[in-house]
Amino acid sequence: MSAGDAPSALSAADVAAWIRRAAELVAADAEHLTRLDAAIGDGDHGLNLDRGFAAAVAALPSGDAAPGKVLIAAGRAIVSKTGGASGPLYGTALRRAGKAFGDAAEIDAAALGAGLQAALDGVRELGQAEPGDKTMVDALGPAAAAALAAADLPSAVRAAADAASEGAEATVAMRARKGRASYLGERSVGHMDPGAASTALLLRALADVASSR
């Protein structure tokens, strides 16, 4: 796709495609995510998230639902079908983003940034996590900031995906201060946070969908 063909806004169909692509990436990477979690957590992150996103795909509304409604439906399904902390955190992130989008028929760069910021705020409230705690916040926070700083949708999507990936990588050197990983103290250093890794997958899925249009 040439730069001139890049979308200036995302439709409800694009958002549904985003959730489907995220489910594909999570399914393909489920064992890796579970290994990451086994090193510093409960060892079920990949399997739980795979189940949750499969449920989200099954719950996607048909017809002319607004993009925000699509995300809210996906978030509700993830909460109901995903075990551990992943369900509430991812469900909150998607539902908060969906509420931020409101009834708009399309999502432009500014709306995407606002939606990711709303998702971040929801995750931070629920998990009581701050940047540097070695959680999904360390990937989602940079993604939201990058999207908010972008001038157009293609730039926002690419920047968010890149920032999330870099944020996930940065968790390797961090000492966990939240969740089960925090019990390990210094032994949590040297391992990527599984929630940050899966957050990077979610943003990569969005970039895949945007670039395929």
TAURHU-V193678 format. One line per field, one symbol per residue. phi: phi as a letter, one per 40 degrees, with the letter a starting at -180 (. if undefined). burial: + if it has 9 or more other C-alpha atoms within 8 Angstrom, else -. Layout:
BEGIN
phi=???
burial=???
END
This chain:
BEGIN
phi=.cccccccabcccccccdccccccccccbdcccccdcccbacgbcccccccccccccccdccgbccdcccccccccccccbbcgccdcccccdccccccccgcccabcdcccdcccccccdccccccfbbdgcgbcdcbccccccccccccacdcccccccccccccccccdccccbbgcccccgccccgbcccccccccccccccccccccc
burial=-----+++++++-++++++++++-+++-+++-++++++-++-+++++++++++++++-++----+++++++++++++++-++---+++++++++++++++++-+-+++++++++++++++-+++----+-+-++++++++++++++++-+-+++++++++++++++++++++++++++-+++-++--++-+++++++++++++++++++++--
END
